[in-house]
């Protein structure tokens, strides 16, 4: 299909639950609607029953980290947010509204989100570049509704779920593997955090300057934080040297960073999650020729798609239904384990459910019960 043709006129429209007639106009609008307003004023918690709040999410982006395309701006990022809203509705039954912000200032974004939060049941931060995204997500934890940065934690959850099953296939203990992460932005750091919480200990992150380690000059605040818990031997390496003897490569960085000889440096039964979009760090056929036992990407046209669309509809469905004020690390770990358990007998080409598999939504949502 032609993606331009599919997107002609956009992917979204609004629709009403009630057909308005002259007979019911006085009930759905003035004067009857005033009774609903006063009921909520008297008991503010009724807003969840009397409005759409309990099934609504704002998808907020500034367009600074769209897919693998980078900072292309709020207008160019809108098609992605429309697509996210489509998945929210069709997979999770959630009404989501794209909100594109024409500012990269984290303080302005925080203020704006706090000001609009009253009208929604949850906030899905999306495609906001690091390190601002960490500052924004942290500040929004004070909201009475959950705020979740999907590029960070949605990606981390689905990655952990995939790795749980991948290590089962190759007969390795995930917690004792040597893990290399290429990319130290929103996704890379969130993945490292969740792997550490799961119990993994041997993790090294790489950015464009090489390995991240405590004491390296020029690190921003979030890289300094993760450096205290990873690469504990403080090795100063470039990616192509750091990948030697690694059990697992996780790529959330850029296209075509690795070649066949890099994969050959890894340990036997290596796992390669090359998730840069739209072009991965290494194409699956090349990684397999290099000796990788399992290869996953972020794309739907290859086996083993590792995509946060397996996570965010269920996260918000569960959080909204159970009126969760926040999405904790405990929720994230439980979601990854629950998602991985849907594949009873994983294989090298079948690690996780398809994005359209509705069991994924329910498996993730139930962790909030």
RAGI-V592655 format. One record per residue. RES is the residue in one small letter. PHI is phi in whole degrees, -180 to 180 (999 if undefined). D_CENTER is the distance of its C-alpha to the mean C-alpha in whole Angstrom. Layout:
res;phi;d_center
RES;PHI;D_CENTER
RES;PHI;D_CENTER
//
This chain:
res;phi;d_center
x;999;26
x;-91;26
x;-62;23
x;-66;25
x;-64;27
x;-60;24
x;-85;23
x;-57;26
x;82;27
x;87;23
x;-101;21
x;-123;21
x;-152;24
x;-95;25
x;-138;28
x;-106;30
x;-80;30
x;-123;34
x;-82;36
x;-83;38
x;-128;42
x;-62;45
x;-70;46
x;-101;42
x;-57;42
x;-70;43
x;-89;41
x;-79;37
x;-122;38
x;-74;41
x;-92;43
x;-60;41
x;-63;38
x;-62;39
x;-64;40
x;-66;36
x;-59;36
x;-69;38
x;-64;37
x;-73;34
x;-62;35
x;-70;37
x;-133;35
x;-55;31
x;-66;29
x;-68;31
x;-59;28
x;-72;26
x;-93;29
x;-99;30
x;-135;27
x;-84;24
x;-53;22
x;-78;21
x;-135;19
x;-118;18
x;-137;15
x;-94;15
x;-96;12
x;-109;13
x;-145;13
x;-108;16
x;75;15
x;-91;15
x;-146;13
x;-83;12
x;48;11
x;-101;14
x;-90;16
x;86;16
x;-84;18
x;-107;19
x;93;19
x;-67;19
x;-67;21
x;-69;20
x;-84;16
x;-59;17
x;-58;17
x;-67;13
x;-69;13
x;-61;16
x;-64;14
x;-62;11
x;-63;14
x;-61;16
x;-68;13
x;-54;13
x;-71;17
x;-76;18
x;-95;16
x;-114;15
x;67;18
x;-110;17
x;-87;18
x;-119;16
x;-122;17
x;-69;16
x;-128;17
x;-99;18
x;-104;19
x;-93;22
x;-155;22
x;-108;20
x;-78;22
x;-60;19
x;-66;22
x;-68;23
x;-64;19
x;-59;19
x;-62;23
x;-64;22
x;-63;19
x;-61;21
x;-74;24
x;-99;22
x;-61;20
x;-60;23
x;-90;23
x;-135;20
x;-92;18
x;-161;15
x;-121;13
x;-104;9
x;-74;9
x;-147;8
x;53;9
x;-108;11
x;-70;13
x;-78;14
x;-88;16
x;-57;16
x;-60;12
x;-70;13
x;-64;16
x;-67;15
x;-60;13
x;-63;16
x;-66;18
x;-84;17
x;-66;17
x;-79;20
x;-68;20
x;-81;21
x;-127;18
x;-71;14
x;-119;12
x;-136;8
x;-92;6
x;-64;3
x;-64;4
x;-78;5
x;-84;5
x;-63;3
x;-65;4
x;-63;7
x;-63;7
x;-69;8
x;-66;10
x;-61;12
x;-59;13
x;-65;14
x;-70;16
x;-57;17
x;-78;19
x;-64;19
x;-69;22
x;-63;23
x;-63;24
x;-91;26
x;73;27
x;-120;26
x;-93;25
x;-54;21
x;-68;22
x;-109;25
x;-78;23
x;-91;23
x;-118;20
x;-112;19
x;-118;16
x;-97;17
x;118;15
x;-121;15
x;-97;12
x;-56;9
x;-69;7
x;-61;11
x;-71;12
x;-65;9
x;-62;10
x;-60;13
x;-59;13
x;-71;12
x;-64;15
x;-63;17
x;-65;17
x;-74;17
x;124;20
x;-72;20
x;-123;22
x;-104;23
x;-126;20
x;-131;21
x;-100;18
x;-127;20
x;-112;19
x;-67;22
x;-97;25
x;121;24
x;-70;24
x;-95;22
x;-150;25
x;-64;27
x;100;29
x;-67;28
x;-72;29
x;85;27
x;-76;24
x;-78;22
x;-61;21
x;-78;18
x;-71;19
x;-62;22
x;-65;20
x;-72;19
x;-64;22
x;-74;24
x;-121;22
x;-131;21
x;45;24
x;-66;27
x;-86;30
x;57;29
x;-73;29
x;-103;29
x;-135;28
x;-89;27
x;-55;24
x;-68;27
x;-92;29
x;-67;26
x;-75;25
x;-60;28
x;64;28
x;-77;25
x;-84;24
x;-135;20
x;-113;19
x;-120;15
x;-112;14
x;-135;12
x;-130;15
x;-147;17
x;-75;19
x;54;22
x;-84;22
x;-118;24
x;-130;27
x;-62;29
x;-70;31
x;-66;27
x;-66;26
x;-66;30
x;-78;30
x;-76;27
x;-68;29
x;-61;30
x;59;27
x;-72;24
x;-115;21
x;-123;19
x;-108;15
x;-99;15
x;-109;12
x;-61;13
x;-120;13
x;-84;16
x;-109;18
x;-72;17
x;-62;19
x;-154;21
x;-72;22
x;-55;22
x;-63;26
x;-73;27
x;-63;25
x;-67;26
x;-64;30
x;-77;29
x;112;29
x;-63;25
x;-82;25
x;-138;22
x;-130;20
x;-130;16
x;-136;14
x;-92;12
x;-98;14
x;-85;16
x;-95;19
x;-124;19
x;-61;19
x;61;16
x;-74;13
x;-104;10
x;-134;8
x;-69;5
x;-65;8
x;-73;9
x;-115;7
x;-65;7
x;-64;11
x;-70;12
x;-57;10
x;-76;12
x;-61;15
x;-67;16
x;-66;15
x;-70;18
x;-61;20
x;-100;21
x;53;21
x;-70;18
x;-84;19
x;-153;16
x;-115;13
x;-88;14
x;-61;14
x;-62;16
x;-61;14
x;-65;11
x;-63;14
x;-63;15
x;-64;12
x;-64;12
x;-66;16
x;-64;16
x;-63;14
x;-64;16
x;-71;19
x;-67;19
x;-99;20
x;-69;24
x;-130;25
x;-63;22
x;-130;24
x;-61;23
x;-113;22
x;-147;20
x;-93;18
x;-139;16
x;-63;16
x;-71;16
x;-57;13
x;-84;16
x;-77;17
x;-68;18
x;-63;18
x;-63;14
x;-60;14
x;-68;17
x;-63;16
x;-76;13
x;-62;15
x;-68;18
x;-71;17
x;-93;18
x;-73;21
//
